[in-house]
Amino acid sequence: IGLILLGLFLLMMEIFVEPGFGIFGIGGAIAIVLGIFTFEAEPFLTPGFFEAMTMVVIGAVLSICIFFVIIGRGVAKTLRVKPKTGPEALIGLQAEVVKILNPLGQVKIKGEIWSAESFDKKIIPKKLKVEIVKVEGNTLIVKKI
C-alpha cells in the first residue's frame, strides 16, 4: 500500500507543482505499478488478478507509447514547416481583377487591393479570376486561371 500511496503523491506533485518536467509523474506511475504487483492482500484478490493486471499494465503502456509516437510525429512535422508570412503567403491563392491588367493593374485578395502585373504581359480583363505566382516588392505577379 505504501508504494501505491507514494505513487499517488508523486502524481499529485506532477500535476500541481510548477514546473512539471515529468520526473514526478514517471516516478509516480512506476511506484503505482510496483505497488500493485507487490500488493499482498491474498484474501481480497481473485486467482487471476495478477495476470489480468499484467495485461492491463502492458496495454496501458503500449497505448501511451503509441499516443506519444503519433503526437511526436505531428509536433516534429509542425516544427519543420516554416509558416509563410507577408506577401509570400499569397503565392498560389486566387484573386479577382478589379482594374484591368494591361499588363499592370489591381487585384483584390482577402478584401485587400494589391498592385498586380500579368505574368505573360497579356491583358487580363476586370472581374476575371487570377492566380498569384510570384511577389516582387509590393506587386503581385498573376496569371489567368
C-alpha positions as CSV (number, residue, x, y, z in Angstrom):
1,I,0.0,0.0,0.0
2,G,2.9,2.3,0.7
3,L,4.2,2.3,-2.9
4,I,0.7,2.9,-4.2
5,L,0.3,5.9,-1.9
6,L,3.7,7.2,-2.8
7,G,2.8,6.9,-6.5
8,L,-0.4,8.8,-6.0
9,F,1.5,11.5,-4.0
10,L,4.1,11.8,-6.8
11,L,1.4,12.1,-9.5
12,M,-0.2,14.9,-7.5
13,M,3.1,16.6,-7.2
14,E,3.5,16.4,-11.0
15,I,0.1,17.9,-11.6
16,F,0.2,20.7,-9.1
17,V,3.9,21.7,-8.8
18,E,5.3,24.2,-11.3
19,P,7.2,23.3,-13.5
20,G,6.4,19.7,-14.0
21,F,9.1,18.1,-16.1
22,G,7.6,14.6,-15.9
23,I,10.0,13.2,-13.4
24,F,7.4,13.0,-10.6
25,G,4.8,11.7,-13.0
26,I,7.1,8.9,-14.3
27,G,8.2,8.1,-10.7
28,G,4.6,8.0,-9.6
29,A,3.5,5.7,-12.4
30,I,6.4,3.3,-11.6
31,A,5.6,3.3,-7.9
32,I,1.9,2.6,-8.5
33,V,2.8,-0.3,-10.9
34,L,5.3,-1.8,-8.4
35,G,2.8,-1.3,-5.6
36,I,0.1,-3.2,-7.4
37,F,2.5,-6.1,-8.2
38,T,3.8,-6.3,-4.7
39,F,0.5,-5.9,-3.0
40,E,-0.1,-8.7,-0.6
41,A,-3.8,-9.0,0.1
42,E,-4.4,-12.6,-0.9
43,P,-7.8,-12.9,0.7
44,F,-9.2,-10.0,-1.3
45,L,-7.7,-10.9,-4.7
46,T,-9.0,-13.4,-7.2
47,P,-6.6,-16.0,-8.5
48,G,-6.2,-14.4,-12.0
49,F,-5.8,-10.9,-10.6
50,F,-2.0,-10.6,-11.3
51,E,-2.4,-12.0,-14.8
52,A,-5.2,-9.6,-15.6
53,M,-3.3,-6.7,-14.1
54,T,-0.3,-7.5,-16.1
55,M,-2.3,-7.3,-19.3
56,V,-3.9,-4.0,-18.2
57,V,-0.5,-2.5,-17.5
58,I,1.0,-3.8,-20.8
59,G,-2.0,-2.4,-22.7
60,A,-1.8,0.9,-20.9
61,V,2.0,1.3,-21.5
62,L,1.6,0.4,-25.2
63,S,-1.3,2.8,-25.6
64,I,0.6,5.6,-24.0
65,C,3.7,4.9,-26.2
66,I,1.6,4.8,-29.4
67,F,-0.1,8.1,-28.4
68,F,3.2,9.8,-27.8
69,V,4.7,8.5,-31.1
70,I,1.7,9.9,-33.0
71,I,1.8,13.2,-31.2
72,G,5.5,13.4,-31.5
73,R,5.4,12.9,-35.3
74,G,2.8,15.7,-35.5
75,V,4.8,18.0,-33.4
76,A,8.0,17.3,-35.3
77,K,6.2,17.9,-38.6
78,T,4.8,21.2,-37.4
79,L,8.2,22.3,-36.2
80,R,9.8,21.6,-39.6
81,V,7.3,23.6,-41.6
82,K,8.1,27.3,-41.6
83,P,5.0,29.4,-41.7
84,K,4.6,31.7,-44.7
85,T,4.2,35.3,-43.7
86,G,3.9,38.6,-45.5
87,P,3.2,38.9,-49.2
88,E,4.9,35.5,-49.9
89,A,2.0,33.8,-48.1
90,L,-0.3,34.9,-51.0
91,I,1.5,32.8,-53.6
92,G,-0.8,30.1,-55.0
93,L,-4.0,31.9,-53.9
94,Q,-6.7,33.2,-56.2
95,A,-7.6,36.9,-56.6
96,E,-10.1,38.9,-58.7
97,V,-9.0,41.6,-61.1
98,V,-10.6,44.9,-60.1
99,K,-8.6,47.2,-62.5
100,I,-7.7,45.7,-65.9
101,L,-4.2,44.3,-66.1
102,N,-2.5,45.8,-69.2
103,P,-0.1,44.3,-68.0
104,L,-0.2,46.4,-64.8
105,G,-3.4,46.8,-62.8
106,Q,-5.0,45.9,-59.5
107,V,-6.4,42.7,-57.9
108,K,-8.5,42.1,-54.8
109,I,-7.5,39.3,-52.5
110,K,-8.7,38.7,-48.9
111,G,-10.5,42.0,-49.0
112,E,-7.3,44.0,-49.9
113,I,-6.5,45.7,-53.2
114,W,-3.0,44.9,-54.5
115,S,-1.0,46.2,-57.4
116,A,-0.6,43.4,-59.9
117,E,1.2,42.6,-63.1
118,S,0.3,39.9,-65.7
119,F,2.8,37.1,-65.8
120,D,2.8,36.8,-69.6
121,K,2.3,40.5,-70.1
122,K,-1.1,40.0,-71.7
123,I,-4.2,41.9,-71.0
124,I,-6.5,40.4,-68.3
125,P,-10.0,41.9,-68.1
126,K,-11.8,43.1,-65.0
127,K,-13.7,40.6,-62.8
128,L,-11.6,37.7,-64.0
129,K,-10.0,35.2,-61.5
130,V,-6.3,35.0,-61.5
131,E,-3.7,33.0,-59.5
132,I,-0.7,34.7,-57.7
133,V,2.5,33.1,-59.0
134,K,5.1,35.5,-57.6
135,V,5.7,38.6,-55.5
136,E,8.0,41.4,-56.5
137,G,8.1,44.0,-53.8
138,N,4.5,45.2,-53.4
139,T,3.4,43.9,-56.8
140,L,1.8,40.5,-57.3
141,I,2.6,38.7,-60.5
142,V,-0.5,36.8,-61.6
143,K,-1.7,34.5,-64.4
144,K,-5.2,33.7,-65.7
145,I,-6.8,30.6,-64.3
